[in-house]
Amino acid sequence: MAKQFWEHNACRQCEQLEAAYQRQSQQLKESQAELAKLLERCESAEELVRHAWIHSGYPDCGSSKMTTEQRQHYEAIMRAGSSAEAGEE
């Protein structure tokens, strides 16, 4: 009887550990996906900064020569900057 009790407890502990492992594994996958998105955004921001630097002599940092994605990022940054400046006054 005692042996069955210990075996039952051991099985239950194994099941709990397996469930915890599965939860952590899922959280890791989600974190990796979020990290991949952040890295992609960083790369996109680097491209925008590089473009703005190269075209710094052009009006509006060469926005007419930007890709659609670069222009969207640039305009979002400019709007955020304008909002921040308006809040300082």
N, CA, C and O atoms as a GROMACS GRO file, in nm:
protein
  356
    1MET      N    1   0.083  -0.119   0.000
    1MET     CA    2   0.000   0.000   0.000
    1MET      C    3   0.087   0.125   0.000
    1MET      O    4   0.060   0.219  -0.074
    2ALA      N    5   0.190   0.127   0.082
    2ALA     CA    6   0.278   0.243   0.089
    2ALA      C    7   0.350   0.262  -0.044
    2ALA      O    8   0.371   0.375  -0.088
    3LYS      N    9   0.388   0.151  -0.108
    3LYS     CA   10   0.457   0.158  -0.236
    3LYS      C   11   0.366   0.225  -0.340
    3LYS      O   12   0.411   0.309  -0.417
    4GLN      N   13   0.238   0.187  -0.342
    4GLN     CA   14   0.144   0.246  -0.437
    4GLN      C   15   0.127   0.396  -0.411
    4GLN      O   16   0.117   0.475  -0.504
    5PHE      N   17   0.125   0.433  -0.283
    5PHE     CA   18   0.113   0.574  -0.246
    5PHE      C   19   0.231   0.653  -0.301
    5PHE      O   20   0.212   0.758  -0.362
    6TRP      N   21   0.351   0.603  -0.281
    6TRP     CA   22   0.472   0.672  -0.329
    6TRP      C   23   0.478   0.675  -0.481
    6TRP      O   24   0.520   0.775  -0.540
    7GLU      N   25   0.436   0.568  -0.544
    7GLU     CA   26   0.434   0.566  -0.690
    7GLU      C   27   0.333   0.667  -0.744
    7GLU      O   28   0.359   0.736  -0.842
    8HIS      N   29   0.217   0.674  -0.679
    8HIS     CA   30   0.115   0.770  -0.720
    8HIS      C   31   0.167   0.913  -0.705
    8HIS      O   32   0.150   0.995  -0.795
    9ASN      N   33   0.230   0.943  -0.591
    9ASN     CA   34   0.286   1.077  -0.568
    9ASN      C   35   0.396   1.109  -0.669
    9ASN      O   36   0.404   1.221  -0.720
   10ALA      N   37   0.480   1.011  -0.699
   10ALA     CA   38   0.587   1.032  -0.795
   10ALA      C   39   0.529   1.061  -0.934
   10ALA      O   40   0.578   1.149  -1.005
   11CYS      N   41   0.426   0.988  -0.972
   11CYS     CA   42   0.361   1.011  -1.102
   11CYS      C   43   0.298   1.150  -1.107
   11CYS      O   44   0.308   1.220  -1.208
   12ARG      N   45   0.234   1.187  -0.997
   12ARG     CA   46   0.170   1.319  -0.991
   12ARG      C   47   0.274   1.430  -1.002
   12ARG      O   48   0.252   1.530  -1.070
   13GLN      N   49   0.387   1.411  -0.935
   13GLN     CA   50   0.494   1.510  -0.942
   13GLN      C   51   0.552   1.518  -1.083
   13GLN      O   52   0.582   1.627  -1.132
   14CYS      N   53   0.566   1.404  -1.148
   14CYS     CA   54   0.614   1.403  -1.286
   14CYS      C   55   0.517   1.477  -1.378
   14CYS      O   56   0.559   1.553  -1.465
   15GLU      N   57   0.389   1.455  -1.358
   15GLU     CA   58   0.288   1.524  -1.439
   15GLU      C   59   0.294   1.675  -1.416
   15GLU      O   60   0.282   1.754  -1.510
   16GLN      N   61   0.312   1.715  -1.291
   16GLN     CA   62   0.321   1.857  -1.259
   16GLN      C   63   0.446   1.919  -1.322
   16GLN      O   64   0.442   2.029  -1.376
   17LEU      N   65   0.556   1.846  -1.314
   17LEU     CA   66   0.680   1.895  -1.376
   17LEU      C   67   0.664   1.905  -1.528
   17LEU      O   68   0.711   2.002  -1.588
   18GLU      N   69   0.601   1.807  -1.588
   18GLU     CA   70   0.577   1.810  -1.733
   18GLU      C   71   0.491   1.929  -1.771
   18GLU      O   72   0.518   1.996  -1.870
   19ALA      N   73   0.387   1.956  -1.693
   19ALA     CA   74   0.299   2.070  -1.720
   19ALA      C   75   0.375   2.202  -1.706
   19ALA      O   76   0.359   2.293  -1.787
   20ALA      N   77   0.458   2.212  -1.603
   20ALA     CA   78   0.539   2.332  -1.583
   20ALA      C   79   0.637   2.350  -1.699
   20ALA      O   80   0.658   2.462  -1.747
   21TYR      N   81   0.697   2.242  -1.742
   21TYR     CA   82   0.790   2.246  -1.856
   21TYR      C   83   0.717   2.294  -1.982
   21TYR      O   84   0.770   2.377  -2.056
   22GLN      N   85   0.598   2.243  -2.006
   22GLN     CA   86   0.521   2.283  -2.123
   22GLN      C   87   0.486   2.432  -2.119
   22GLN      O   88   0.495   2.500  -2.221
   23ARG      N   89   0.448   2.482  -2.001
   23ARG     CA   90   0.417   2.625  -1.987
   23ARG      C   91   0.540   2.710  -2.015
   23ARG      O   92   0.532   2.809  -2.087
   24GLN      N   93   0.653   2.670  -1.958
   24GLN     CA   94   0.776   2.746  -1.979
   24GLN      C   95   0.821   2.739  -2.124
   24GLN      O   96   0.873   2.837  -2.178
   25SER      N   97   0.803   2.626  -2.186
   25SER     CA   98   0.839   2.610  -2.325
   25SER      C   99   0.754   2.702  -2.413
   25SER      O  100   0.806   2.765  -2.505
   26GLN      N  101   0.627   2.712  -2.384
   26GLN     CA  102   0.538   2.801  -2.460
   26GLN      C  103   0.576   2.947  -2.437
   26GLN      O  104   0.576   3.026  -2.531
   27GLN      N  105   0.607   2.983  -2.313
   27GLN     CA  106   0.648   3.120  -2.283
   27GLN      C  107   0.777   3.155  -2.356
   27GLN      O  108   0.793   3.267  -2.405
   28LEU      N  109   0.868   3.060  -2.365
   28LEU     CA  110   0.993   3.082  -2.436
   28LEU      C  111   0.967   3.106  -2.584
   28LEU      O  112   1.026   3.196  -2.644
   29LYS      N  113   0.880   3.026  -2.644
   29LYS     CA  114   0.846   3.044  -2.785
   29LYS      C  115   0.786   3.182  -2.809
   29LYS      O  116   0.819   3.249  -2.907
   30GLU      N  117   0.696   3.225  -2.720
   30GLU     CA  118   0.634   3.356  -2.734
   30GLU      C  119   0.738   3.467  -2.718
   30GLU      O  120   0.735   3.566  -2.791
   31SER      N  121   0.829   3.451  -2.625
   31SER     CA  122   0.935   3.550  -2.604
   31SER      C  123   1.027   3.556  -2.725
   31SER      O  124   1.068   3.665  -2.766
   32GLN      N  125   1.058   3.442  -2.783
   32GLN     CA  126   1.143   3.440  -2.902
   32GLN      C  127   1.075   3.511  -3.018
   32GLN      O  128   1.140   3.581  -3.094
   33ALA      N  129   0.945   3.493  -3.032
   33ALA     CA  130   0.870   3.559  -3.139
   33ALA      C  131   0.870   3.711  -3.117
   33ALA      O  132   0.888   3.787  -3.212
   34GLU      N  133   0.851   3.754  -2.993
   34GLU     CA  134   0.855   3.897  -2.961
   34GLU      C  135   0.994   3.953  -2.988
   34GLU      O  136   1.007   4.063  -3.043
   35LEU      N  137   1.097   3.880  -2.951
   35LEU     CA  138   1.233   3.924  -2.974
   35LEU      C  139   1.261   3.938  -3.123
   35LEU      O  140   1.325   4.035  -3.165
   36ALA      N  141   1.214   3.844  -3.203
   36ALA     CA  142   1.233   3.852  -3.348
   36ALA      C  143   1.166   3.977  -3.404
   36ALA      O  144   1.222   4.043  -3.492
   37LYS      N  145   1.046   4.010  -3.354
   37LYS     CA  146   0.978   4.132  -3.399
   37LYS      C  147   1.057   4.257  -3.361
   37LYS      O  148   1.070   4.350  -3.441
   38LEU      N  149   1.109   4.259  -3.238
   38LEU     CA  150   1.188   4.374  -3.193
   38LEU      C  151   1.316   4.390  -3.275
   38LEU      O  152   1.354   4.501  -3.310
   39LEU      N  153   1.381   4.278  -3.305
   39LEU     CA  154   1.501   4.285  -3.387
   39LEU      C  155   1.470   4.338  -3.526
   39LEU      O  156   1.548   4.415  -3.583
   40GLU      N  157   1.357   4.297  -3.581
   40GLU     CA  158   1.316   4.345  -3.713
   40GLU      C  159   1.291   4.496  -3.709
   40GLU      O  160   1.329   4.568  -3.801
   41ARG      N  161   1.227   4.542  -3.602
   41ARG     CA  162   1.201   4.687  -3.588
   41ARG      C  163   1.332   4.763  -3.572
   41ARG      O  164   1.345   4.874  -3.626
   42CYS      N  165   1.428   4.707  -3.500
   42CYS     CA  166   1.558   4.773  -3.484
   42CYS      C  167   1.630   4.784  -3.618
   42CYS      O  168   1.687   4.888  -3.650
   43GLU      N  169   1.626   4.676  -3.695
   43GLU     CA  170   1.688   4.679  -3.827
   43GLU      C  171   1.623   4.784  -3.916
   43GLU      O  172   1.690   4.854  -3.991
   44SER      N  173   1.492   4.793  -3.908
   44SER     CA  174   1.418   4.891  -3.986
   44SER      C  175   1.456   5.033  -3.943
   44SER      O  176   1.473   5.121  -4.027
   45ALA      N  177   1.469   5.054  -3.813
   45ALA     CA  178   1.509   5.185  -3.761
   45ALA      C  179   1.651   5.220  -3.805
   45ALA      O  180   1.679   5.335  -3.839
   46GLU      N  181   1.740   5.122  -3.804
   46GLU     CA  182   1.877   5.146  -3.850
   46GLU      C  183   1.879   5.187  -3.997
   46GLU      O  184   1.954   5.277  -4.036
   47GLU      N  185   1.796   5.122  -4.078
   47GLU     CA  186   1.788   5.158  -4.220
   47GLU      C  187   1.738   5.301  -4.236
   47GLU      O  188   1.789   5.375  -4.320
   48LEU      N  189   1.639   5.339  -4.156
   48LEU     CA  190   1.586   5.474  -4.164
   48LEU      C  191   1.691   5.576  -4.123
   48LEU      O  192   1.707   5.679  -4.190
   49VAL      N  193   1.763   5.550  -4.017
   49VAL     CA  194   1.868   5.643  -3.972
   49VAL      C  195   1.977   5.655  -4.078
   49VAL      O  196   2.024   5.765  -4.107
   50ARG      N  197   2.015   5.542  -4.136
   50ARG     CA  198   2.116   5.543  -4.242
   50ARG      C  199   2.066   5.626  -4.362
   50ARG      O  200   2.141   5.706  -4.418
   51HIS      N  201   1.941   5.607  -4.400
   51HIS     CA  202   1.884   5.681  -4.512
   51HIS      C  203   1.883   5.831  -4.480
   51HIS      O  204   1.924   5.912  -4.563
   52ALA      N  205   1.837   5.868  -4.362
   52ALA     CA  206   1.830   6.009  -4.323
   52ALA      C  207   1.970   6.071  -4.321
   52ALA      O  208   1.986   6.187  -4.360
   53TRP      N  209   2.068   5.997  -4.276
   53TRP     CA  210   2.206   6.049  -4.274
   53TRP      C  211   2.257   6.071  -4.416
   53TRP      O  212   2.314   6.176  -4.446
   54ILE      N  213   2.237   5.973  -4.502
   54ILE     CA  214   2.284   5.984  -4.640
   54ILE      C  215   2.215   6.101  -4.710
   54ILE      O  216   2.279   6.173  -4.787
   55HIS      N  217   2.086   6.120  -4.684
   55HIS     CA  218   2.010   6.223  -4.752
   55HIS      C  219   1.987   6.346  -4.664
   55HIS      O  220   1.888   6.418  -4.683
   56SER      N  221   2.076   6.371  -4.570
   56SER     CA  222   2.056   6.482  -4.477
   56SER      C  223   2.057   6.618  -4.547
   56SER      O  224   2.002   6.715  -4.494
   57GLY      N  225   2.118   6.626  -4.663
   57GLY     CA  226   2.120   6.752  -4.737
   57GLY      C  227   1.993   6.776  -4.817
   57GLY      O  228   1.972   6.886  -4.869
   58TYR      N  229   1.909   6.675  -4.828
   58TYR     CA  230   1.785   6.688  -4.904
   58TYR      C  231   1.675   6.743  -4.813
   58TYR      O  232   1.683   6.728  -4.691
   59PRO      N  233   1.574   6.805  -4.871
   59PRO     CA  234   1.461   6.849  -4.787
   59PRO      C  235   1.396   6.730  -4.717
   59PRO      O  236   1.376   6.624  -4.776
   60ASP      N  237   1.363   6.751  -4.592
   60ASP     CA  238   1.294   6.649  -4.513
   60ASP      C  239   1.371   6.516  -4.510
   60ASP      O  240   1.310   6.409  -4.512
   61CYS      N  241   1.503   6.524  -4.504
   61CYS     CA  242   1.593   6.407  -4.498
   61CYS      C  243   1.570   6.308  -4.612
   61CYS      O  244   1.584   6.187  -4.596
   62GLY      N  245   1.535   6.362  -4.727
   62GLY     CA  246   1.518   6.275  -4.844
   62GLY      C  247   1.395   6.188  -4.835
   62GLY      O  248   1.394   6.076  -4.887
   63SER      N  249   1.289   6.238  -4.769
   63SER     CA  250   1.169   6.154  -4.753
   63SER      C  251   1.110   6.113  -4.888
   63SER      O  252   1.043   6.010  -4.896
   64SER      N  253   1.133   6.192  -4.992
   64SER     CA  254   1.080   6.155  -5.123
   64SER      C  255   1.150   6.032  -5.180
   64SER      O  256   1.098   5.968  -5.272
   65LYS      N  257   1.266   5.998  -5.127
   65LYS     CA  258   1.341   5.882  -5.174
   65LYS      C  259   1.329   5.761  -5.081
   65LYS      O  260   1.394   5.659  -5.102
   66MET      N  261   1.245   5.774  -4.978
   66MET     CA  262   1.228   5.665  -4.881
   66MET      C  263   1.134   5.558  -4.934
   66MET      O  264   1.047   5.584  -5.018
   67THR      N  265   1.154   5.437  -4.884
   67THR     CA  266   1.057   5.331  -4.911
   67THR      C  267   0.930   5.364  -4.833
   67THR      O  268   0.931   5.451  -4.745
   68THR      N  269   0.823   5.297  -4.864
   68THR     CA  270   0.696   5.320  -4.792
   68THR      C  271   0.713   5.296  -4.643
   68THR      O  272   0.665   5.374  -4.560
   69GLU      N  273   0.782   5.188  -4.609
   69GLU     CA  274   0.804   5.155  -4.467
   69GLU      C  275   0.887   5.263  -4.399
   69GLU      O  276   0.856   5.306  -4.288
   70GLN      N  277   0.994   5.308  -4.466
   70GLN     CA  278   1.078   5.412  -4.408
   70GLN      C  279   0.998   5.541  -4.389
   70GLN      O  280   1.009   5.606  -4.286
   71ARG      N  281   0.917   5.576  -4.488
   71ARG     CA  282   0.838   5.698  -4.479
   71ARG      C  283   0.738   5.689  -4.363
   71ARG      O  284   0.718   5.787  -4.291
   72GLN      N  285   0.676   5.575  -4.344
   72GLN     CA  286   0.581   5.559  -4.234
   72GLN      C  287   0.650   5.576  -4.099
   72GLN      O  288   0.598   5.644  -4.010
   73HIS      N  289   0.768   5.515  -4.085
   73HIS     CA  290   0.845   5.531  -3.960
   73HIS      C  291   0.885   5.677  -3.941
   73HIS      O  292   0.871   5.733  -3.832
   74TYR      N  293   0.935   5.738  -4.046
   74TYR     CA  294   0.981   5.876  -4.040
   74TYR      C  295   0.866   5.969  -3.999
   74TYR      O  296   0.882   6.052  -3.910
   75GLU      N  297   0.750   5.953  -4.062
   75GLU     CA  298   0.635   6.038  -4.030
   75GLU      C  299   0.588   6.016  -3.887
   75GLU      O  300   0.549   6.111  -3.819
   76ALA      N  301   0.591   5.892  -3.841
   76ALA     CA  302   0.552   5.863  -3.702
   76ALA      C  303   0.648   5.931  -3.604
   76ALA      O  304   0.606   5.985  -3.502
   77ILE      N  305   0.776   5.927  -3.636
   77ILE     CA  306   0.876   5.991  -3.550
   77ILE      C  307   0.856   6.142  -3.549
   77ILE      O  308   0.863   6.206  -3.444
   78MET      N  309   0.831   6.200  -3.666
   78MET     CA  310   0.811   6.344  -3.676
   78MET      C  311   0.685   6.386  -3.599
   78MET      O  312   0.684   6.490  -3.533
   79ARG      N  313   0.577   6.306  -3.609
   79ARG     CA  314   0.455   6.338  -3.533
   79ARG      C  315   0.482   6.331  -3.383
   79ARG      O  316   0.437   6.417  -3.306
   80ALA      N  317   0.555   6.228  -3.342
   80ALA     CA  318   0.585   6.213  -3.199
   80ALA      C  319   0.670   6.330  -3.149
   80ALA      O  320   0.650   6.382  -3.040
   81GLY      N  321   0.766   6.370  -3.233
   81GLY     CA  322   0.851   6.484  -3.196
   81GLY      C  323   0.771   6.611  -3.186
   81GLY      O  324   0.793   6.691  -3.095
   82SER      N  325   0.677   6.633  -3.278
   82SER     CA  326   0.593   6.752  -3.276
   82SER      C  327   0.504   6.753  -3.152
   82SER      O  328   0.484   6.857  -3.090
   83SER      N  329   0.450   6.637  -3.116
   83SER     CA  330   0.365   6.626  -2.998
   83SER      C  331   0.445   6.656  -2.872
   83SER      O  332   0.396   6.723  -2.780
   84ALA      N  333   0.567   6.605  -2.867
   84ALA     CA  334   0.652   6.627  -2.749
   84ALA      C  335   0.688   6.774  -2.736
   84ALA      O  336   0.686   6.829  -2.626
   85GLU      N  337   0.719   6.839  -2.848
   85GLU     CA  338   0.753   6.981  -2.845
   85GLU      C  339   0.632   7.064  -2.803
   85GLU      O  340   0.647   7.159  -2.727
   86ALA      N  341   0.515   7.030  -2.850
   86ALA     CA  342   0.394   7.102  -2.814
   86ALA      C  343   0.366   7.088  -2.665
   86ALA      O  344   0.315   7.181  -2.602
   87GLY      N  345   0.398   6.974  -2.607
   87GLY     CA  346   0.375   6.951  -2.465
   87GLY      C  347   0.472   7.027  -2.377
   87GLY      O  348   0.443   7.053  -2.260
   88GLU      N  349   0.589   7.064  -2.431
   88GLU     CA  350   0.690   7.138  -2.353
   88GLU      C  351   0.655   7.283  -2.338
   88GLU      O  352   0.700   7.348  -2.244
   89GLU      N  353   0.576   7.336  -2.430
   89GLU     CA  354   0.544   7.478  -2.427
   89GLU      C  355   0.449   7.514  -2.319
   89GLU      O  356   0.412   7.630  -2.304
   0.00000   0.00000   0.00000
